[in-house]
Amino acid sequence: MTKVKLAPFIEELSGTMGDFYFRRTKKKGEAVLAKRPRKPKRPSTAQQAHWDRFTDAAAYATAALANPELSMYLL
């Protein structure tokens, strides 16, 4: 791993630059430049099933909040 000592006037780096991002480690507080992780192009069947369940739950919540009888139990 390459180590870089920054000048005192640069206190912190954060964010992304191209395919890389800057972050600070929790243990030692070192600045790390890492390549951004990429998602797979297609979700797995388990991911798709989870997303579908979440979509159904969000639709139910929206409908329940619109119904005055149900919304008094939710809030």
Biopython code that builds the backbone (N, CA, C, O; Angstrom):
import numpy as np
from Bio.PDB.StructureBuilder import StructureBuilder

atoms = [
    (1, "MET", "N", (0.848, -1.165, 0.000)),
    (1, "MET", "CA", (0.000, 0.000, 0.000)),
    (1, "MET", "C", (0.895, 1.231, 0.000)),
    (1, "MET", "O", (1.894, 1.293, 0.718)),
    (2, "THR", "N", (0.527, 2.186, -0.800)),
    (2, "THR", "CA", (1.266, 3.433, -0.864)),
    (2, "THR", "C", (0.798, 4.344, 0.257)),
    (2, "THR", "O", (-0.403, 4.451, 0.507)),
    (3, "LYS", "N", (1.711, 4.987, 0.920)),
    (3, "LYS", "CA", (1.367, 5.923, 1.979)),
    (3, "LYS", "C", (1.777, 7.318, 1.542)),
    (3, "LYS", "O", (2.858, 7.524, 0.989)),
    (4, "VAL", "N", (0.906, 8.254, 1.798)),
    (4, "VAL", "CA", (1.146, 9.638, 1.395)),
    (4, "VAL", "C", (1.006, 10.526, 2.613)),
    (4, "VAL", "O", (0.038, 10.394, 3.362)),
    (5, "LYS", "N", (1.932, 11.411, 2.824)),
    (5, "LYS", "CA", (1.815, 12.401, 3.894)),
    (5, "LYS", "C", (1.401, 13.711, 3.245)),
    (5, "LYS", "O", (2.079, 14.233, 2.360)),
    (6, "LEU", "N", (0.279, 14.224, 3.706)),
    (6, "LEU", "CA", (-0.251, 15.446, 3.123)),
    (6, "LEU", "C", (0.328, 16.667, 3.819)),
    (6, "LEU", "O", (0.724, 16.620, 4.984)),
    (7, "ALA", "N", (0.364, 17.739, 3.082)),
    (7, "ALA", "CA", (0.822, 19.001, 3.647)),
    (7, "ALA", "C", (-0.148, 19.435, 4.741)),
    (7, "ALA", "O", (-1.326, 19.085, 4.679)),
    (8, "PRO", "N", (0.307, 20.177, 5.730)),
    (8, "PRO", "CA", (-0.548, 20.565, 6.853)),
    (8, "PRO", "C", (-1.784, 21.362, 6.448)),
    (8, "PRO", "O", (-2.793, 21.326, 7.153)),
    (9, "PHE", "N", (-1.727, 22.072, 5.338)),
    (9, "PHE", "CA", (-2.877, 22.886, 4.958)),
    (9, "PHE", "C", (-3.995, 22.044, 4.341)),
    (9, "PHE", "O", (-5.122, 22.522, 4.218)),
    (10, "ILE", "N", (-3.706, 20.806, 3.953)),
    (10, "ILE", "CA", (-4.749, 19.893, 3.471)),
    (10, "ILE", "C", (-5.124, 18.997, 4.639)),
    (10, "ILE", "O", (-4.421, 18.037, 4.956)),
    (11, "GLU", "N", (-6.230, 19.322, 5.267)),
    (11, "GLU", "CA", (-6.606, 18.597, 6.475)),
    (11, "GLU", "C", (-7.331, 17.293, 6.161)),
    (11, "GLU", "O", (-7.132, 16.285, 6.839)),
    (12, "GLU", "N", (-8.174, 17.317, 5.129)),
    (12, "GLU", "CA", (-8.959, 16.124, 4.853)),
    (12, "GLU", "C", (-9.346, 16.081, 3.388)),
    (12, "GLU", "O", (-9.587, 17.116, 2.767)),
    (13, "LEU", "N", (-9.403, 14.881, 2.841)),
    (13, "LEU", "CA", (-9.893, 14.645, 1.495)),
    (13, "LEU", "C", (-11.114, 13.757, 1.599)),
    (13, "LEU", "O", (-11.158, 12.849, 2.429)),
    (14, "SER", "N", (-12.109, 14.013, 0.758)),
    (14, "SER", "CA", (-13.274, 13.138, 0.721)),
    (14, "SER", "C", (-13.902, 13.250, -0.652)),
    (14, "SER", "O", (-13.662, 14.212, -1.381)),
    (15, "GLY", "N", (-14.710, 12.260, -1.000)),
    (15, "GLY", "CA", (-15.412, 12.295, -2.263)),
    (15, "GLY", "C", (-14.800, 11.370, -3.291)),
    (15, "GLY", "O", (-13.979, 10.508, -2.976)),
    (16, "THR", "N", (-15.226, 11.572, -4.544)),
    (16, "THR", "CA", (-14.781, 10.713, -5.623)),
    (16, "THR", "C", (-14.037, 11.511, -6.676)),
    (16, "THR", "O", (-14.200, 12.724, -6.806)),
    (17, "MET", "N", (-13.223, 10.797, -7.416)),
    (17, "MET", "CA", (-12.501, 11.387, -8.530)),
    (17, "MET", "C", (-12.368, 10.283, -9.576)),
    (17, "MET", "O", (-11.546, 9.377, -9.434)),
    (18, "GLY", "N", (-13.182, 10.365, -10.627)),
    (18, "GLY", "CA", (-13.171, 9.304, -11.634)),
    (18, "GLY", "C", (-13.666, 8.003, -11.032)),
    (18, "GLY", "O", (-14.756, 7.960, -10.462)),
    (19, "ASP", "N", (-12.882, 6.945, -11.152)),
    (19, "ASP", "CA", (-13.250, 5.633, -10.615)),
    (19, "ASP", "C", (-12.706, 5.414, -9.210)),
    (19, "ASP", "O", (-12.751, 4.291, -8.706)),
    (20, "PHE", "N", (-12.197, 6.451, -8.570)),
    (20, "PHE", "CA", (-11.611, 6.322, -7.245)),
    (20, "PHE", "C", (-12.365, 7.173, -6.233)),
    (20, "PHE", "O", (-13.020, 8.150, -6.595)),
    (21, "TYR", "N", (-12.268, 6.791, -4.955)),
    (21, "TYR", "CA", (-12.852, 7.603, -3.897)),
    (21, "TYR", "C", (-11.893, 7.660, -2.718)),
    (21, "TYR", "O", (-11.086, 6.758, -2.497)),
    (22, "PHE", "N", (-12.007, 8.732, -1.983)),
    (22, "PHE", "CA", (-11.185, 8.937, -0.796)),
    (22, "PHE", "C", (-12.013, 8.606, 0.428)),
    (22, "PHE", "O", (-13.200, 8.927, 0.488)),
    (23, "ARG", "N", (-11.393, 7.967, 1.399)),
    (23, "ARG", "CA", (-12.070, 7.720, 2.673)),
    (23, "ARG", "C", (-11.022, 7.679, 3.767)),
    (23, "ARG", "O", (-9.826, 7.557, 3.502)),
    (24, "ARG", "N", (-11.487, 7.781, 4.987)),
    (24, "ARG", "CA", (-10.597, 7.747, 6.140)),
    (24, "ARG", "C", (-10.904, 6.478, 6.923)),
    (24, "ARG", "O", (-12.069, 6.166, 7.168)),
    (25, "THR", "N", (-9.851, 5.733, 7.323)),
    (25, "THR", "CA", (-10.055, 4.504, 8.082)),
    (25, "THR", "C", (-10.501, 4.847, 9.500)),
    (25, "THR", "O", (-10.146, 5.896, 10.038)),
    (26, "LYS", "N", (-11.274, 3.957, 10.092)),
    (26, "LYS", "CA", (-11.795, 4.217, 11.434)),
    (26, "LYS", "C", (-10.750, 3.977, 12.512)),
    (26, "LYS", "O", (-10.661, 4.735, 13.477)),
    (27, "LYS", "N", (-9.958, 2.922, 12.348)),
    (27, "LYS", "CA", (-8.994, 2.577, 13.397)),
    (27, "LYS", "C", (-7.853, 3.584, 13.496)),
    (27, "LYS", "O", (-7.623, 4.172, 14.553)),
    (28, "LYS", "N", (-7.147, 3.777, 12.395)),
    (28, "LYS", "CA", (-5.946, 4.608, 12.437)),
    (28, "LYS", "C", (-6.176, 6.023, 11.935)),
    (28, "LYS", "O", (-5.328, 6.893, 12.133)),
    (29, "GLY", "N", (-7.311, 6.267, 11.288)),
    (29, "GLY", "CA", (-7.581, 7.591, 10.763)),
    (29, "GLY", "C", (-6.765, 7.929, 9.532)),
    (29, "GLY", "O", (-6.585, 9.103, 9.211)),
    (30, "GLU", "N", (-6.264, 6.904, 8.832)),
    (30, "GLU", "CA", (-5.462, 7.143, 7.643)),
    (30, "GLU", "C", (-6.358, 7.444, 6.448)),
    (30, "GLU", "O", (-7.468, 6.923, 6.348)),
    (31, "ALA", "N", (-5.873, 8.284, 5.547)),
    (31, "ALA", "CA", (-6.595, 8.560, 4.312)),
    (31, "ALA", "C", (-6.311, 7.438, 3.326)),
    (31, "ALA", "O", (-5.161, 7.034, 3.150)),
    (32, "VAL", "N", (-7.368, 6.931, 2.679)),
    (32, "VAL", "CA", (-7.230, 5.829, 1.744)),
    (32, "VAL", "C", (-7.848, 6.238, 0.417)),
    (32, "VAL", "O", (-8.944, 6.796, 0.379)),
    (33, "LEU", "N", (-7.149, 5.963, -0.655)),
    (33, "LEU", "CA", (-7.668, 6.142, -1.997)),
    (33, "LEU", "C", (-7.968, 4.753, -2.535)),
    (33, "LEU", "O", (-7.062, 3.929, -2.658)),
    (34, "ALA", "N", (-9.231, 4.483, -2.856)),
    (34, "ALA", "CA", (-9.622, 3.145, -3.283)),
    (34, "ALA", "C", (-10.446, 3.222, -4.559)),
    (34, "ALA", "O", (-11.056, 4.249, -4.857)),
    (35, "LYS", "N", (-10.457, 2.140, -5.298)),
    (35, "LYS", "CA", (-11.266, 2.070, -6.498)),
    (35, "LYS", "C", (-12.717, 1.830, -6.102)),
    (35, "LYS", "O", (-13.008, 1.010, -5.231)),
    (36, "ARG", "N", (-13.623, 2.555, -6.754)),
    (36, "ARG", "CA", (-15.030, 2.421, -6.413)),
    (36, "ARG", "C", (-15.545, 1.029, -6.751)),
    (36, "ARG", "O", (-15.254, 0.507, -7.827)),
    (37, "PRO", "N", (-16.308, 0.418, -5.843)),
    (37, "PRO", "CA", (-16.878, -0.890, -6.151)),
    (37, "PRO", "C", (-17.981, -0.742, -7.197)),
    (37, "PRO", "O", (-18.688, 0.265, -7.225)),
    (38, "ARG", "N", (-18.117, -1.710, -8.021)),
    (38, "ARG", "CA", (-19.148, -1.697, -9.063)),
    (38, "ARG", "C", (-20.196, -2.750, -8.754)),
    (38, "ARG", "O", (-19.876, -3.851, -8.307)),
    (39, "LYS", "N", (-21.451, -2.401, -8.997)),
    (39, "LYS", "CA", (-22.519, -3.365, -8.825)),
    (39, "LYS", "C", (-22.517, -4.321, -10.015)),
    (39, "LYS", "O", (-22.134, -3.941, -11.121)),
    (40, "PRO", "N", (-22.941, -5.549, -9.785)),
    (40, "PRO", "CA", (-23.111, -6.434, -10.930)),
    (40, "PRO", "C", (-24.193, -5.862, -11.843)),
    (40, "PRO", "O", (-25.099, -5.170, -11.378)),
    (41, "LYS", "N", (-24.101, -6.146, -13.116)),
    (41, "LYS", "CA", (-25.060, -5.588, -14.067)),
    (41, "LYS", "C", (-26.480, -6.101, -13.811)),
    (41, "LYS", "O", (-27.446, -5.351, -13.953)),
    (42, "ARG", "N", (-26.606, -7.375, -13.435)),
    (42, "ARG", "CA", (-27.922, -7.937, -13.193)),
    (42, "ARG", "C", (-28.025, -8.328, -11.721)),
    (42, "ARG", "O", (-27.099, -8.929, -11.174)),
    (43, "PRO", "N", (-29.144, -7.992, -11.074)),
    (43, "PRO", "CA", (-29.297, -8.401, -9.673)),
    (43, "PRO", "C", (-29.512, -9.912, -9.569)),
    (43, "PRO", "O", (-30.025, -10.552, -10.487)),
    (44, "SER", "N", (-29.108, -10.455, -8.436)),
    (44, "SER", "CA", (-29.347, -11.886, -8.217)),
    (44, "SER", "C", (-30.837, -12.099, -7.983)),
    (44, "SER", "O", (-31.579, -11.141, -7.768)),
    (45, "THR", "N", (-31.269, -13.342, -8.025)),
    (45, "THR", "CA", (-32.692, -13.624, -7.819)),
    (45, "THR", "C", (-33.116, -13.248, -6.405)),
    (45, "THR", "O", (-34.241, -12.794, -6.197)),
    (46, "ALA", "N", (-32.227, -13.433, -5.429)),
    (46, "ALA", "CA", (-32.556, -13.061, -4.051)),
    (46, "ALA", "C", (-32.694, -11.547, -3.919)),
    (46, "ALA", "O", (-33.588, -11.060, -3.228)),
    (47, "GLN", "N", (-31.801, -10.796, -4.587)),
    (47, "GLN", "CA", (-31.904, -9.335, -4.544)),
    (47, "GLN", "C", (-33.198, -8.871, -5.192)),
    (47, "GLN", "O", (-33.893, -8.013, -4.648)),
    (48, "GLN", "N", (-33.523, -9.426, -6.334)),
    (48, "GLN", "CA", (-34.745, -9.015, -7.031)),
    (48, "GLN", "C", (-35.974, -9.328, -6.190)),
    (48, "GLN", "O", (-36.905, -8.524, -6.136)),
    (49, "ALA", "N", (-35.992, -10.486, -5.532)),
    (49, "ALA", "CA", (-37.127, -10.837, -4.667)),
    (49, "ALA", "C", (-37.233, -9.863, -3.502)),
    (49, "ALA", "O", (-38.334, -9.464, -3.125)),
    (50, "HIS", "N", (-36.099, -9.479, -2.931)),
    (50, "HIS", "CA", (-36.103, -8.519, -1.826)),
    (50, "HIS", "C", (-36.623, -7.163, -2.294)),
    (50, "HIS", "O", (-37.434, -6.539, -1.609)),
    (51, "TRP", "N", (-36.166, -6.711, -3.440)),
    (51, "TRP", "CA", (-36.631, -5.422, -3.975)),
    (51, "TRP", "C", (-38.133, -5.453, -4.250)),
    (51, "TRP", "O", (-38.835, -4.472, -4.002)),
    (52, "ASP", "N", (-38.624, -6.588, -4.765)),
    (52, "ASP", "CA", (-40.053, -6.719, -5.038)),
    (52, "ASP", "C", (-40.872, -6.665, -3.748)),
    (52, "ASP", "O", (-41.918, -6.018, -3.703)),
    (53, "ARG", "N", (-40.392, -7.350, -2.688)),
    (53, "ARG", "CA", (-41.098, -7.301, -1.401)),
    (53, "ARG", "C", (-41.111, -5.880, -0.848)),
    (53, "ARG", "O", (-42.121, -5.440, -0.299)),
    (54, "PHE", "N", (-40.008, -5.166, -0.985)),
    (54, "PHE", "CA", (-39.938, -3.792, -0.482)),
    (54, "PHE", "C", (-40.892, -2.892, -1.268)),
    (54, "PHE", "O", (-41.550, -2.032, -0.683)),
    (55, "THR", "N", (-40.974, -3.080, -2.582)),
    (55, "THR", "CA", (-41.898, -2.299, -3.408)),
    (55, "THR", "C", (-43.339, -2.550, -2.973)),
    (55, "THR", "O", (-44.130, -1.613, -2.865)),
    (56, "ASP", "N", (-43.678, -3.807, -2.724)),
    (56, "ASP", "CA", (-45.024, -4.150, -2.253)),
    (56, "ASP", "C", (-45.302, -3.514, -0.889)),
    (56, "ASP", "O", (-46.400, -3.007, -0.659)),
    (57, "ALA", "N", (-44.324, -3.536, 0.011)),
    (57, "ALA", "CA", (-44.503, -2.945, 1.341)),
    (57, "ALA", "C", (-44.686, -1.434, 1.243)),
    (57, "ALA", "O", (-45.507, -0.865, 1.963)),
    (58, "ALA", "N", (-43.941, -0.782, 0.371)),
    (58, "ALA", "CA", (-44.072, 0.664, 0.202)),
    (58, "ALA", "C", (-45.446, 1.017, -0.365)),
    (58, "ALA", "O", (-46.054, 2.004, 0.052)),
    (59, "ALA", "N", (-45.935, 0.219, -1.308)),
    (59, "ALA", "CA", (-47.271, 0.461, -1.868)),
    (59, "ALA", "C", (-48.346, 0.270, -0.799)),
    (59, "ALA", "O", (-49.301, 1.043, -0.736)),
    (60, "TYR", "N", (-48.195, -0.753, 0.037)),
    (60, "TYR", "CA", (-49.151, -0.984, 1.120)),
    (60, "TYR", "C", (-49.146, 0.192, 2.104)),
    (60, "TYR", "O", (-50.204, 0.659, 2.526)),
    (61, "ALA", "N", (-47.959, 0.663, 2.461)),
    (61, "ALA", "CA", (-47.860, 1.772, 3.416)),
    (61, "ALA", "C", (-48.506, 3.031, 2.858)),
    (61, "ALA", "O", (-49.191, 3.750, 3.585)),
    (62, "THR", "N", (-48.295, 3.303, 1.582)),
    (62, "THR", "CA", (-48.903, 4.477, 0.966)),
    (62, "THR", "C", (-50.419, 4.364, 0.990)),
    (62, "THR", "O", (-51.111, 5.333, 1.302)),
    (63, "ALA", "N", (-50.938, 3.188, 0.664)),
    (63, "ALA", "CA", (-52.389, 2.981, 0.673)),
    (63, "ALA", "C", (-52.937, 3.049, 2.095)),
    (63, "ALA", "O", (-54.014, 3.604, 2.315)),
    (64, "ALA", "N", (-52.215, 2.498, 3.051)),
    (64, "ALA", "CA", (-52.679, 2.505, 4.437)),
    (64, "ALA", "C", (-52.710, 3.921, 4.994)),
    (64, "ALA", "O", (-53.621, 4.263, 5.748)),
    (65, "LEU", "N", (-51.750, 4.740, 4.644)),
    (65, "LEU", "CA", (-51.751, 6.127, 5.130)),
    (65, "LEU", "C", (-52.861, 6.946, 4.488)),
    (65, "LEU", "O", (-53.332, 7.919, 5.077)),
    (66, "ALA", "N", (-53.279, 6.566, 3.297)),
    (66, "ALA", "CA", (-54.376, 7.280, 2.634)),
    (66, "ALA", "C", (-55.730, 6.895, 3.225)),
    (66, "ALA", "O", (-56.691, 7.654, 3.102)),
    (67, "ASN", "N", (-55.821, 5.726, 3.865)),
    (67, "ASN", "CA", (-57.059, 5.248, 4.473)),
    (67, "ASN", "C", (-57.118, 5.754, 5.914)),
    (67, "ASN", "O", (-56.267, 5.386, 6.724)),
    (68, "PRO", "N", (-58.110, 6.595, 6.253)),
    (68, "PRO", "CA", (-58.166, 7.160, 7.607)),
    (68, "PRO", "C", (-58.306, 6.109, 8.714)),
    (68, "PRO", "O", (-57.769, 6.294, 9.806)),
    (69, "GLU", "N", (-59.017, 5.017, 8.447)),
    (69, "GLU", "CA", (-59.197, 3.989, 9.472)),
    (69, "GLU", "C", (-57.878, 3.276, 9.793)),
    (69, "GLU", "O", (-57.599, 2.984, 10.955)),
    (70, "LEU", "N", (-57.087, 3.002, 8.789)),
    (70, "LEU", "CA", (-55.823, 2.316, 9.004)),
    (70, "LEU", "C", (-54.728, 3.274, 9.490)),
    (70, "LEU", "O", (-53.861, 2.889, 10.275)),
    (71, "SER", "N", (-54.778, 4.512, 9.019)),
    (71, "SER", "CA", (-53.674, 5.438, 9.349)),
    (71, "SER", "C", (-53.656, 5.799, 10.840)),
    (71, "SER", "O", (-52.601, 6.148, 11.370)),
    (72, "MET", "N", (-54.796, 5.720, 11.519)),
    (72, "MET", "CA", (-54.773, 6.055, 12.953)),
    (72, "MET", "C", (-54.007, 4.994, 13.751)),
    (72, "MET", "O", (-53.527, 5.283, 14.847)),
    (73, "TYR", "N", (-53.885, 3.769, 13.217)),
    (73, "TYR", "CA", (-53.095, 2.729, 13.878)),
    (73, "TYR", "C", (-51.618, 2.844, 13.538)),
    (73, "TYR", "O", (-50.769, 2.396, 14.308)),
    (74, "LEU", "N", (-51.303, 3.435, 12.401)),
    (74, "LEU", "CA", (-49.920, 3.531, 11.957)),
    (74, "LEU", "C", (-49.197, 4.712, 12.563)),
    (74, "LEU", "O", (-47.987, 4.648, 12.781)),
    (75, "LEU", "N", (-49.896, 5.766, 12.835)),
    (75, "LEU", "CA", (-49.226, 6.957, 13.361)),
    (75, "LEU", "C", (-49.433, 7.024, 14.806)),
    (75, "LEU", "O", (-48.952, 7.951, 15.457)),
]
sb = StructureBuilder()
sb.init_structure("model")
sb.init_model(0)
sb.init_chain("A")
sb.init_seg("    ")
for serial, (resi, resn, name, xyz) in enumerate(atoms, 1):
    if name == "N":
        sb.init_residue(resn, " ", resi, " ")
    sb.init_atom(name, np.array(xyz, "f"), 0.0, 1.0, " ", f" {name:<3s}", serial, name[0])
structure = sb.get_structure()
